[in-house]
Amino acid sequence: MAAECVVPPGVVHDRPLVEVHAGGVDEWVPIKRVKMFTNAFIVQDGKILLGYKKRGIGQGLFNGFGGKVEAGETPAEAAVRELREEAGIDAPLRQIGMLSFKVEDVEEAFHIDIFMAEEHTGTIIETEEMRPQWFSTTTQTDGDILPPIPYENMWADDIFWLPLLLSKQKFAGRADFNTGNKMLKWWFGKETS
């Protein structure tokens, strides 16, 4: 069994992690304040539901459905609310990961609890903020021809941790970005047990 590794500042975990990907410059950008966010993904039948962000942080990129945790709300409650607001659906979400992001010239770091579900109820709708779209998680789908996950149109770090989510492995990580979505330093790990 791999030894537990030293995780970067800002990464919250309660079980041992083993490093999966790491790189970049020598020093982490200092974190002074943290804002809490959520991100939720529906993965079912060889496909994943992503949303094209039409406004706000991440505009023009595909991502999961999520946003700020409001006062008096748990991250799980926020994830359910945001999924409903951004895609019009409900799902039995469970937490699978945690990510910390720091962007140069932005005072707060982002603590993002990542949730997933393998089913949903309701009709998927486009909203003012997001345009939902299914993508294939496999090389073949039964009957449907779907595009592959558009990593080139996602946050630069997604290619490192989204495969962990797809394989249902609990994970945690951190990425520091410049203001142009270029990663300066990154680290991602998965639970060892």
N, C-alpha and C positions, 0 to 999 in steps of 0.2 A: 504494500500500500504506500502511496506517495506521502511524503511528509507535508504537514500543513505549511503554507507559505506565508510570507509577510505581505499583507494586502495594503493598498495605498490609503492615505488619509481620505476620509469621507465615505469609505465603503463599509456598510453595515452588514454584518453577517452573524449568525448564531451557531453555525456548524463549520467544521473545517472545510477549507477550499483548496483546490489544486489549480495552479496556473494553467491557463489554456492558451492565451495570447498576451503578449506584452511588447512594447516598443516605444520609440520616440526619444525625446530629449531627456536630459538627466534629472531635472527637477520638476516636481508637481507645482502647478499654480496654487498659491495659498488660498484657502477657503476661509472666509470671514463670516458669512451668513449663508443659510440654506433655506430654500423654498421647497415645499413638498408637492410632488406631482404623481400622477399615475399614468399608465399606458396599458391598454388591454388589446388582446389579439384573439380572434376566433380561428381555430385550426381544426378542420374537419374534412374527411374524405379526400385526402391528398391535396388540399388547398388551404390558403390562408387569406383572410379578409384584411386588407389594408385600406387606408383612407388617403386620398390625395389632399394635402393641406392647402386650402384655398386662401387662408389669411393667417396672420400671427406668426409666432415662432415656428420655423420649419416650413414656411410657405413655399409651395412648389415642389415639396418632397412627399413621398409616401411614408406613412407611419402607422402605428396602431392608433387606437382611439383613447384619448385621455386629456388630462389637464390638471389644473391646480386642485389641491385638497383644500376645501373651504373650512373656515373656523367651525369647530364642533363636529366635524365629519372625520370618520376614519378613512384611511386609504382605500379600503375595500368598498366603503359606501361611495366614495368619490369615483372609483372605477366604474361602478354600476351606473351612477348618474351620468358620467361623461359618455359611456357607451350608448346610453339611451339618447342623450342630447345630440351626439355626433353621427349616429348611424340608425337610430330609431329602434334598436333591438335590446333585448334583455338576454343575459347568459349567466350560467352558474360559474362565475369566475373564481379562480383560485390563484393565489400568489405563487409565482415561479421564479422571480428574480428581483434584483435591486441594482439600479445603476446610479452613479454619481457623475454629473457633468459639470465642468467649469469652462466657461467661455471667456477669453481675454476681454477685458474692458466691460464685463458685466459683473456687478458687485456680488450678486448672490450665485451660489452654486445650486444646481438642480439635483434633488434627491428624488428618484423616480422608482416607485414600486411597480413592477411588471406583473400583469395578470394574464391568464389565458383561460379559454374554455374550448370544449370540443363540440359544443352545440349551442344553439341560440333559439329564441322564440321571437316572433314578430317579423315584420317586413322591413328589410334593409332599405333605407332611404338616403338620398343625398340631402345634405343640410347646407346652411350658409357657410359652414366652416370646412366640411369634409365631403369628398366624393368617394364613396366606398367602391372597391373593386376586388374581385377574387383573383388570386394568382396561384399557380401550380407550385406545390412543394416537392413534386416528384418529376421524373422525366416523362412519365406518361400518366394520363388521367383516363378514367373510364367514360368515354363518350364526349366529355367536354374538352375543348381545346382552349387551354388557358395560357396566358403568357407566364414566363418564369418570374420569380421574385425580382423586382427591379432595383437591385442593390445600387446600381449606378444613379438612381434617383431617390436615394434614401440618405439618412445621416451616415457619415463615413464609417462609424463604428458598428453599424447594424450587421455587417457581414461577419463580425467576430462573435456576437452573442446570439443572434437570431437562430442559427443552427442549434444552439443549446436549448432554446425554447422549443424548437420543432421536435427535438429528440426527448422532450419532457424532462430535461435535466435542470435542477435548480442551480442558479448562477448568481454572481455578483460581479460588478466591474466599475471601472472609472475611465473616463476619457476627458482630456483637456483639449479644447479647440481654440483656433484663432477665430477671428470674426468672419472668415470665409468658409466655414465647415471643413477646415483642414485640421486633422488631429495632430496635436503637438506631442502628446504622450498618452499611452493607453495601457490598461491592464484588465484582463477578464479571467475569472476563475469559475470552476464548477464545484458543487459539493462532492465530497469524496464518499459519502455514504448515504 
